[in-house]
Structures are given as C-alpha cells and as structure tokens.
Amino acid sequence: MKRIKGGFQRLLRRYGQEVTLVHHTLKERDQRGQPVYEDDTRPLKAFFHVNRGGERIIQGQMISDYDAYVLIPLGVSIMRGDHILIGEDKYTVTSIIKNRTHIEATLQRIADT
C-alpha cells in the first residue's frame, strides 16, 4: 500500500471544519504571586465528531466519557483546560492523544447558563 505524503493535512484542508482554539497562556503574576492568564484565540481547521450516546475512549485501563472529540494538526499548542469554539457551542479539552499525523482531543461541552 502506497503512503500518501501529507495525507491528513490535505484531507483537513479540503474537508475540515472551521473551529476556534482558545489557548490559556500565562501573562504575568499579580502582587500576591497568583498567575494571571490571557486567552489566545487561533482559528484552525479540524475534524469534529459529537458523541452519539454510549461512545467511550479506552486508554489502557482508563475509560473516559466525552461529549465530542476533535482531530487537529500535529504541532498545534493545546493543553487540558483549553476551550474549543464550534459555531455557538463551547467545549473544554479533557484529554489529549498525540498520534503520528495528528492530535486527538476529547471534549466536554460547556452548558450555557
């Protein structure tokens, strides 16, 4: 089987969905030494999938429930606790799995109050 060079990137450019990654970065510390964070937003293309109900990810001996997952390009700076905006919906990154060609992040939906 012949390997397609840049296959994931090519598919992402063609079929990916526009999402916004909100990455928390440490800006400074206040007078009491508490960290002050700044939100850095970055638009990118990703593959996005919403959980249909009973789907779970099994990581070794740990089973994680999630509301959705997103596949993003390798090299994007993402951490647990970052937010992803997809249309009107907002999700929090709960776990990150790095693969050879991409990053898979499981998400929990943030309910509007």
N, C-alpha and C positions, 0 to 999 in steps of 0.2 A: 504494500500500500504506500503510495507516494504521499509524503507530508507536504502540506500546503504552507509555505512560508508566510507568516503574518496572518494566519487564518482567522484567529479570534479578533484581531484588530480590524480586519477587513469586514467581517460579519457585523461587528459593533458599529462601524461607520455606516453601514448600509441599513441595518435593521434595528439598531439600538434606540432606546427611548431617552429623551432629554430628562435628566434629573439634576438636582442641585445638592451638592455636598456641603454641609455646614460643619467646618472643622474648628474645634476649640484649640486656640493657641495661647500659651502663657504670655501675657503682655508685660506685666510688672508685678511687684508686690506692694501692698499698701503699708501704712505706718506700723501696723501690728504684725507685719510679716505674712499676711494672708495673700494667697495668689489672686491676681486679677486676670481673668481670661478675656480674650477677644474672639469674636466669631469671624472666621474667614470663609466666605462663600465661594464655591467653584462650580460652574456648570460643567457637566460631562455627560457622555452617552453611556448607557448601561442596559443590561438585560434585567428586567424586573419581573418577579413572579409572586403572586399573592397566594398564601396558603388556602387550600380548599377545605380545611377542617381537621382531618386526622393526620396530617403530614408532620413528620418529625425528622430531625437530623441526628444520626447516631455517630458520635465521635469517640471511638474507643469504647469505654464503658459508660460514657455520659450521654444521656438522651436530652436533647434540647428542643423545646417547643418554640415556635416562632410564628409571627403573623405574615411575614413575607421574606424573600431573600433577593439580593441583587448581585449581579456579576459585573465587576468593573475591571478596567485595565490594570495590569501589574505595574507597580511604580507609583500609584496614587497614594498619597499620605492619608491614611484612615485609621482611626482608633476606636475602641469601645467607648460608647457615650456620645459619639458624633451623631449628627442628625442628617437625614436624607429627606429632601422635599420632592414629592412626586405629585404634580398637579396641586390639589388642595390638601393632600394628605401629608402628614409629618411622621417620620419613623425614627427610632433610636437604634443605633448599631449595638447588637448584643454580643456577637461573636464574629471572628474573622478567621477565614481559612484561606491560606495562600497556596495557590496551585502554580504549575509551571508557566501557564499562559495568562492567568487572571486571578483576581481575588474574589472570593465568595463571602458575602457578609449577610448574616441573619439579622432580621429587623423585628422590632416590636412597635406596633402602631401607637401613637400618642393620641389619646382621645381629646377632642375639643371640649373645653368646659365653658 
